Each structure stands twice: as C-alpha cells, then as structure tokens.
C-alpha cells in the first residue's frame, strides 16, 4: 500500500469509515477538512448493480450542472455551413470540418468536449481510435451529436458533464469545486443523482444503486446513505 501524505492522514482522522452520511452532512464534513494549496474537485462515485457485460444494461448520459463545474470548458465543433456559424456564435472555441479532423488525427487534443452534427459523423467515426480511449467521441446519448449546435455548445460551456458505466460497474462524476458553497455542491450533486437515476436501463431488474461515495481530489471518501439519495426527485 502506498504511503499516505500527512494531509491525507489528517483528513482520514475526521472520517467515520463505517458511517453512511446524508449527502448534506458529507458536503459539510468535506468542506471542514484541512485544506491543500489548490482548489480540489469534488466527485461522486457510484457502484451500480448493473452487469456491464449486458448490452441492454448500458448506463450513459450527460447532465448540465446548475452551478457549473468551476473550470473553463474548451469546446470544439465539427460542422460546416450554417451549423458551423451557429457554433461560433454560441461561443465554441474551435470550429471546423476536414481541417479539424486532420488536426485530431495528427494528435491535436486541446479541447474538453467535442460536438458533431449527425451529417459529419461518417467522417468523425474515423477518429474512434483516437477519441474513444479519451472519452471524447461524440455520442447522441450525451447530446454531443446533434443539429441543435447552439444549445449543445452553450450547455457544454455552462458545465455539462458526461458519465458512463465502467467495466467495474462504477460511475464517477465531478460535481464542482471544493471552493463552491455547500448549497451549490448539493445542487450540482442532486442534478447528477437525478440524471443517473433517469439513466437506469428499462431492462434492469434488481437493486440499481448499491453504494455511493463523495470525495475531493486528495481526500478520503465519505460513504453516502444510498436510501436517502435514492429518493432524490427525478425531474
């Protein structure tokens, strides 16, 4: 086991590893921990009762955080004509078609979100080996393959985050920065939980949310009360 830092050990003393915290208490405790010298990202991690090997039990989606992510999001759009103009007007950082595809093939990755029009996807799919491992491949389920370019760009810039079930049946989602107010972290967290509940596959039968944890970049995790978060209102 790697040796933990002095800060981590000091934080660990504040955490009851056996307790399952109401989410508001977890946020309060997290903000009261000794602070590092940078603004940490707050994350939610979920263990689901899903079998990732079952193709009809895919869990994937996206949600716009009401209070944003706390970081500047660089948005690239692959489109042409009016859709390219719409992307630029909406605030996209990079807009292009063949020129951008060639740049990405060459290793250019100076963006956080890539959006494509449906008509461009035949060409974008050639980038699968480059974009796929980085989680940057546009997908209709996350709203990044769309003709509603202006809406997609604005949502991405405002703080739209994606989530996807991994091979261990876990989902990890950032919900803001530790410098956010407790209320803002809670509001973002509830939006994420609601989106995750909405993403439950219709074919799945059984217990969906097995466990959940909230943590910051360099903190131990606070185990959450799954019974409480399962009652989050799904709009």
C-alpha positions in Angstrom: 0.0 0.0 0.0 1.4 3.4 -0.9 2.4 5.7 1.9 -0.3 8.4 2.5 0.6 12.1 2.9 0.4 13.9 6.2 -2.6 15.9 4.8 -4.5 12.7 3.8 -3.8 11.1 7.2 -5.1 14.2 9.0 -8.2 14.2 6.9 -8.7 10.5 7.4 -9.0 11.1 11.2 -12.1 13.2 10.5 -13.9 10.5 8.6 -16.0 7.7 10.1 -15.4 4.9 7.6 -18.3 2.9 8.9 -20.9 5.6 8.8 -23.2 6.3 5.9 -23.7 10.1 5.7 -26.7 12.0 4.5 -25.4 13.9 1.5 -25.7 17.3 3.1 -23.6 16.1 6.0 -21.0 14.7 3.7 -20.7 18.1 1.9 -20.4 19.9 5.3 -17.7 17.5 6.5 -15.8 17.6 3.3 -15.6 21.4 3.4 -14.4 21.3 7.0 -11.4 19.1 6.3 -7.9 20.6 6.3 -7.2 22.3 3.0 -4.4 21.7 0.4 -2.9 24.6 -1.5 -5.2 24.2 -4.5 -8.9 24.1 -5.2 -9.9 20.5 -5.3 -12.6 18.9 -7.5 -15.5 17.2 -5.7 -16.5 13.9 -7.1 -19.4 11.5 -6.7 -18.7 7.8 -7.2 -21.4 5.1 -7.5 -21.4 1.4 -7.5 -24.3 0.0 -9.5 -26.0 -3.4 -9.5 -25.6 -3.4 -13.3 -23.8 -6.1 -15.3 -21.6 -4.1 -17.7 -21.3 -7.1 -20.0 -25.0 -7.0 -20.8 -25.6 -4.8 -23.9 -29.1 -3.9 -22.8 -27.9 -2.6 -19.4 -25.7 0.3 -20.7 -25.7 3.4 -18.4 -24.5 6.5 -20.1 -25.6 10.1 -20.2 -24.9 13.8 -19.5 -26.2 16.5 -17.2 -25.8 20.2 -17.0 -24.6 21.2 -13.6 -26.8 24.1 -12.4 -23.8 25.8 -10.7 -21.2 24.8 -13.3 -18.0 22.8 -13.0 -15.7 25.6 -11.8 -13.4 25.3 -14.8 -13.3 26.8 -18.2 -14.5 24.2 -20.8 -12.9 24.2 -24.2 -15.5 23.2 -26.8 -14.6 22.0 -30.3 -17.3 21.5 -33.0 -17.1 19.6 -36.3 -19.7 21.1 -38.6 -19.9 23.2 -41.7 -22.1 25.8 -43.3 -24.9 27.3 -41.1 -24.2 24.9 -38.3 -20.5 26.0 -38.1 -21.7 29.6 -38.0 -24.2 28.7 -35.2 -21.3 27.0 -33.2 -19.1 30.1 -33.5 -22.0 32.4 -32.5 -22.7 30.2 -29.4 -19.2 30.5 -28.2 -17.4 27.4 -29.4 -13.6 27.7 -29.0 -12.8 25.7 -32.2 -15.0 25.1 -35.3 -14.0 23.2 -38.4 -14.6 20.2 -40.6 -11.9 18.3 -42.6 -9.2 20.6 -41.3 -10.1 19.8 -37.7 -10.5 16.1 -38.4 -6.9 16.1 -39.8 -5.6 18.0 -36.8 -7.1 15.5 -34.4 -5.7 12.6 -36.5 -2.3 14.3 -36.0 -2.7 14.3 -32.2 -4.3 17.7 -31.5 -6.4 17.5 -28.4 -6.7 21.0 -27.0 -10.4 20.7 -26.1 -12.5 19.2 -23.4 -15.7 18.5 -25.3 -16.2 17.6 -29.0 -19.6 18.1 -30.6 -20.5 17.0 -34.1 -23.5 17.3 -36.4 -25.1 14.0 -37.4 -24.2 14.6 -41.0 -20.5 14.8 -40.1 -20.4 11.6 -38.1 -19.3 9.4 -41.0 -16.1 11.3 -41.1 -15.8 11.7 -37.3 -16.1 7.9 -36.8 -12.7 7.6 -38.4 -11.3 9.2 -35.2 -12.7 6.5 -33.0 -9.3 5.0 -32.1 -8.0 8.5 -31.1 -11.1 9.9 -29.3 -12.6 6.7 -27.8 -9.9 6.0 -25.2 -10.1 9.6 -24.0 -13.8 9.6 -23.7 -14.1 12.4 -26.3 -16.1 10.6 -29.1 -19.3 12.4 -29.8 -22.4 10.4 -28.9 -26.2 11.1 -29.3 -26.8 9.8 -25.7 -24.7 12.6 -24.3 -26.0 15.3 -26.5 -22.8 15.7 -28.4 -24.2 14.5 -31.8 -26.9 17.0 -32.6 -28.2 19.5 -35.0 -29.0 21.8 -32.1 -25.5 23.1 -32.1 -26.1 26.3 -30.3 -27.8 24.5 -27.4 -25.1 21.9 -27.1 -22.3 24.4 -27.1 -23.9 26.6 -24.5 -24.7 23.7 -22.3 -21.1 22.4 -22.6 -19.6 25.8 -21.8 -22.0 26.2 -18.8 -21.0 23.0 -17.2 -22.3 19.9 -18.9 -20.7 16.7 -17.6 -20.9 13.2 -19.0 -21.0 9.9 -17.2 -20.5 6.3 -18.3 -20.6 2.9 -16.6 -17.1 1.4 -16.4 -16.1 -2.2 -16.5 -16.3 -2.5 -12.7 -20.0 -1.3 -12.8 -18.9 2.1 -11.3 -19.7 5.7 -12.4 -17.6 8.7 -11.5 -18.9 12.2 -11.9 -17.4 15.6 -10.9 -19.9 17.9 -9.2 -17.8 21.1 -8.8 -15.0 22.6 -6.8 -14.5 22.5 -3.0 -14.5 26.3 -3.0 -18.1 26.2 -4.1 -20.7 26.9 -1.4 -22.2 23.8 0.3 -25.6 24.7 -1.3 -24.0 24.8 -4.8 -22.3 21.5 -4.4 -25.5 20.0 -3.1 -27.5 21.4 -6.1 -25.0 20.0 -8.6 -24.9 16.7 -6.8 -28.7 16.3 -6.8 -28.7 17.1 -10.6 -26.1 14.3 -11.1 -28.0 11.8 -9.0 -31.3 12.6 -10.8 -29.6 12.1 -14.2 -28.1 8.8 -13.1 -31.5 7.5 -11.8 -33.1 8.6 -15.1 -30.4 6.6 -16.9 -31.4 3.3 -15.3 -31.9 0.8 -18.1 -35.5 -0.3 -18.6 -34.4 -3.9 -18.9 -32.6 -3.9 -15.5 -34.3 -5.7 -12.6 -32.8 -5.5 -9.1 -31.1 -3.0 -6.8 -29.7 -0.2 -9.0 -27.7 1.9 -6.6 -25.5 -0.3 -4.4 -23.3 2.3 -2.8 -22.1 5.9 -3.3 -19.2 8.0 -2.1 -18.3 11.7 -2.1 -14.7 12.8 -2.0 -12.4 15.6 -3.1 -9.2 15.2 -5.2 -7.0 14.4 -2.2 -9.5 13.3 0.4 -10.8 10.0 1.7 -14.3 9.2 0.6 -17.5 9.8 2.7 -19.9 6.9 2.2 -23.3 8.2 1.4 -26.7 7.0 2.6 -28.0 5.3 -0.6 -31.6 5.1 0.8 -31.5 8.9 1.1 -30.1 9.7 -2.3 -32.4 7.1 -4.0 -35.3 9.4 -3.1 -33.8 12.4 -5.0 -36.5 13.8 -7.2 -36.1 12.9 -10.8 -37.4 15.7 -13.0 
